[in-house]
Amino acid sequence: MRGALFVAFTALLAIFVYRLISVLSTKRVEKRREADEPCRVAIFLGSGGHTTELLQLLSALPPKRYTPRLYIISEGDRFSRAKAIEHEASWSLPNDSDGGGSQQKQQPAHYSFVELPRARKVHQSFLSAPASVVLALAACMRQFVWKRTELDVILMNGPGTCVPIMLTVYVQRFCGMHSPRLIYVESFARVRTLSLTAKLLRPFVDRFVLQWPQNPSVSGADVHKSWLV
């Protein structure tokens, strides 16, 4: 009996390890989208400068294509929520679209918010941070795995709550579920070195963006170096 259990456990462990290696080592091949095909996008707003930079980046995207939009914010982050609502309102303002002076109202696409616990609060001890990360991961799992919130792309630029978001996406991939592409844009303030979050996420995201071409910290086929904000 014990021998049979040992064989079964070993087989399950081997399958688990094989699947994990397969998910981590396989390069995702995305189908080419049509120019007018909607893209379901999530935007993680990390508050403060992170929020400002990512909303500046988002303003360059056509709202009619990148819809619906899901704004992921930290619990109690009123600043990011207000800025996102303000940004969405700016897309609904009339604009001179044909150059002839006629005003045409931009119809904003559907957008919503999700709040997650912070992976690490400001000035929180590193000793207690793992517990906060677990809580944030559980919230991510509940939202994106149990509720089956399907997305095509997640845009991130820090801070630490990006880590449980990334882990949740890899759980989806491990289970063979639909999972979004992960795009991480390093802060414009990082000229020579990477942030801790960027160092952690760099090996796992599908596209890593540095905004300073002369940044020597990292290179590779999945690294884009150009000013975006």
C-alpha positions as CSV (number, residue, x, y, z in Angstrom):
1,M,0.0,0.0,0.0
2,R,2.7,2.4,1.0
3,G,4.6,1.5,-2.2
4,A,1.6,2.3,-4.3
5,L,1.1,5.7,-2.6
6,F,4.8,6.5,-3.1
7,V,4.6,5.7,-6.8
8,A,1.4,7.8,-7.2
9,F,2.9,10.7,-5.3
10,T,6.1,10.5,-7.4
11,A,4.1,10.4,-10.6
12,L,2.0,13.4,-9.6
13,L,5.2,15.4,-8.5
14,A,6.8,14.6,-11.9
15,I,3.8,15.8,-13.8
16,F,3.7,18.9,-11.7
17,V,7.3,19.7,-12.2
18,Y,7.1,19.0,-16.0
19,R,4.1,21.3,-16.3
20,L,5.8,24.0,-14.3
21,I,8.9,23.9,-16.4
22,S,6.8,23.8,-19.6
23,V,4.9,27.0,-18.5
24,L,8.0,28.8,-17.5
25,S,10.1,27.9,-20.5
26,T,7.6,28.1,-23.3
27,K,7.5,31.4,-25.2
28,R,3.9,32.6,-25.7
29,V,2.9,33.0,-29.3
30,E,0.0,35.5,-29.7
31,K,-2.2,35.6,-32.6
32,R,-2.1,38.8,-34.7
33,R,-5.1,40.9,-34.0
34,E,-7.2,42.8,-36.5
35,A,-6.8,46.6,-36.3
36,D,-10.5,47.0,-35.1
37,E,-10.6,43.9,-32.8
38,P,-11.3,44.9,-29.2
39,C,-8.6,44.2,-26.6
40,R,-9.7,43.6,-23.0
41,V,-7.1,45.5,-21.0
42,A,-6.4,45.8,-17.3
43,I,-4.3,48.7,-15.9
44,F,-2.7,48.4,-12.5
45,L,-2.5,51.9,-11.0
46,G,0.1,51.9,-8.2
47,S,-0.7,55.3,-6.9
48,G,1.3,58.5,-7.0
49,G,3.8,58.8,-9.8
50,H,3.1,55.2,-11.0
51,T,-0.6,56.1,-11.6
52,T,0.3,59.4,-13.4
53,E,2.8,57.7,-15.7
54,L,0.6,54.8,-16.6
55,L,-2.4,57.1,-17.4
56,Q,-0.2,59.1,-19.6
57,L,0.7,56.0,-21.5
58,L,-2.9,54.9,-21.7
59,S,-3.9,58.2,-23.2
60,A,-2.0,57.3,-26.4
61,L,-4.2,54.2,-26.9
62,P,-7.5,54.3,-28.8
63,P,-10.3,53.8,-26.3
64,K,-12.7,52.2,-28.8
65,R,-10.2,49.4,-29.4
66,Y,-8.9,48.9,-25.9
67,T,-12.2,48.0,-24.2
68,P,-13.5,47.1,-21.7
69,R,-10.9,48.5,-19.4
70,L,-10.4,47.2,-15.9
71,Y,-8.5,49.5,-13.4
72,I,-6.8,47.6,-10.7
73,I,-6.1,49.8,-7.7
74,S,-4.9,49.2,-4.1
75,E,-7.4,49.3,-1.3
76,G,-8.1,52.9,-0.1
77,D,-6.3,54.4,-3.1
78,R,-8.7,57.3,-3.7
79,F,-6.1,59.2,-5.7
80,S,-5.8,56.5,-8.4
81,R,-9.5,56.0,-8.6
82,A,-10.2,59.7,-9.0
83,K,-7.4,60.1,-11.7
84,A,-8.8,57.1,-13.6
85,I,-12.3,58.5,-13.6
86,E,-11.0,61.9,-14.6
87,H,-9.1,60.2,-17.5
88,E,-12.2,58.3,-18.7
89,A,-14.2,61.6,-18.6
90,S,-11.6,63.3,-20.8
91,W,-12.2,60.6,-23.4
92,S,-15.9,61.4,-23.4
93,L,-15.4,65.1,-24.1
94,P,-16.3,66.5,-27.6
95,N,-13.4,66.9,-30.0
96,D,-12.9,68.2,-33.5
97,S,-12.4,64.9,-35.2
98,D,-12.8,65.9,-38.9
99,G,-10.8,69.2,-38.8
100,G,-13.8,71.1,-40.0
101,G,-14.9,72.6,-36.7
102,S,-17.7,70.1,-36.1
103,Q,-17.8,68.7,-32.6
104,Q,-18.2,64.9,-32.2
105,K,-18.6,63.2,-28.9
106,Q,-16.3,60.4,-28.1
107,Q,-18.3,57.5,-26.6
108,P,-16.2,56.0,-23.8
109,A,-16.0,52.2,-23.6
110,H,-17.0,50.3,-20.5
111,Y,-14.6,50.5,-17.6
112,S,-14.7,49.2,-14.0
113,F,-12.5,49.0,-10.9
114,V,-11.1,46.2,-8.8
115,E,-9.4,46.9,-5.4
116,L,-6.7,44.6,-4.1
117,P,-4.9,44.6,-0.8
118,R,-1.4,46.1,-0.9
119,A,1.4,43.6,-1.2
120,R,3.5,45.9,1.0
121,K,2.3,49.0,2.8
122,V,4.5,52.1,3.0
123,H,7.2,51.6,5.8
124,Q,5.9,48.1,6.4
125,S,8.5,45.7,7.9
126,F,9.9,43.2,5.5
127,L,9.3,40.6,8.1
128,S,5.5,41.1,7.9
129,A,5.5,41.7,4.1
130,P,5.1,38.0,3.1
131,A,1.7,37.8,4.9
132,S,0.6,40.9,3.0
133,V,1.7,39.3,-0.3
134,V,-0.3,36.2,0.5
135,L,-3.4,38.3,1.2
136,A,-2.9,40.2,-2.1
137,L,-2.4,36.9,-3.9
138,A,-5.6,35.4,-2.5
139,A,-7.5,38.5,-3.6
140,C,-6.0,38.2,-7.1
141,M,-6.9,34.5,-7.3
142,R,-10.4,35.2,-6.3
143,Q,-10.9,37.9,-8.9
144,F,-9.1,36.5,-11.9
145,V,-9.2,32.7,-11.4
146,W,-12.4,31.9,-9.4
147,K,-14.5,34.7,-11.0
148,R,-12.9,34.0,-14.4
149,T,-12.2,37.6,-15.3
150,E,-10.9,37.3,-18.8
151,L,-8.3,39.8,-20.0
152,D,-6.1,40.1,-23.1
153,V,-3.4,42.4,-21.6
154,I,-2.3,43.7,-18.2
155,L,-0.3,46.9,-18.1
156,M,1.9,47.5,-15.0
157,N,4.6,49.8,-13.9
158,G,4.9,48.9,-10.2
159,P,5.0,48.8,-7.2
160,G,5.0,45.5,-5.4
161,T,1.4,44.5,-5.9
162,C,2.4,43.6,-9.5
163,V,4.1,40.5,-8.1
164,P,0.8,38.7,-6.9
165,I,-0.8,39.8,-10.1
166,M,2.0,38.1,-12.1
167,L,1.8,35.0,-9.9
168,T,-2.0,34.7,-10.5
169,V,-1.5,34.9,-14.3
170,Y,1.0,32.1,-14.1
171,V,-1.5,30.0,-12.1
172,Q,-3.9,30.5,-15.0
173,R,-1.3,29.4,-17.5
174,F,-0.4,26.4,-15.3
175,C,-4.0,25.3,-15.3
176,G,-4.4,25.8,-19.0
177,M,-6.8,28.7,-18.6
178,H,-7.1,31.8,-20.7
179,S,-4.4,34.2,-19.5
180,P,-3.4,37.8,-20.5
181,R,-0.1,39.1,-21.8
182,L,1.9,40.8,-19.1
183,I,3.5,44.1,-20.1
184,Y,5.7,45.9,-17.5
185,V,6.8,49.5,-18.2
186,E,9.6,50.6,-15.9
187,S,9.3,54.1,-14.4
188,F,10.6,57.1,-16.3
189,A,12.5,58.0,-13.2
190,R,14.7,54.9,-13.5
191,V,17.5,56.0,-15.7
192,R,20.4,53.7,-14.8
193,T,19.1,51.0,-12.6
194,L,15.9,48.9,-12.2
195,S,13.4,49.1,-9.4
196,L,13.1,46.0,-7.1
197,T,9.7,45.2,-8.7
198,A,11.2,45.4,-12.2
199,K,14.0,43.0,-11.2
200,L,11.5,40.5,-9.8
201,L,9.1,40.6,-12.8
202,R,11.6,41.0,-15.6
203,P,12.1,37.2,-16.2
204,F,8.3,36.5,-16.2
205,V,6.6,39.3,-18.2
206,D,5.9,38.9,-21.9
207,R,7.1,42.4,-22.7
208,F,9.5,44.5,-20.6
209,V,9.8,48.2,-21.4
210,L,12.6,50.5,-20.4
211,Q,12.1,54.2,-21.2
212,W,15.8,55.2,-21.2
213,P,17.6,53.7,-24.2
214,Q,21.0,54.0,-22.4
215,N,19.9,52.0,-19.4
216,P,22.5,49.2,-19.3
217,S,20.6,47.1,-16.7
218,V,19.0,44.6,-19.0
219,S,18.7,43.6,-22.6
220,G,17.0,40.9,-24.7
221,A,14.5,40.3,-27.4
222,D,11.6,41.1,-25.2
223,V,13.0,44.4,-24.0
224,H,11.9,47.6,-25.6
225,K,13.8,50.8,-25.0
226,S,12.0,54.1,-25.8
227,W,10.4,57.1,-24.2
228,L,6.7,56.5,-23.7
229,V,5.7,59.3,-21.2
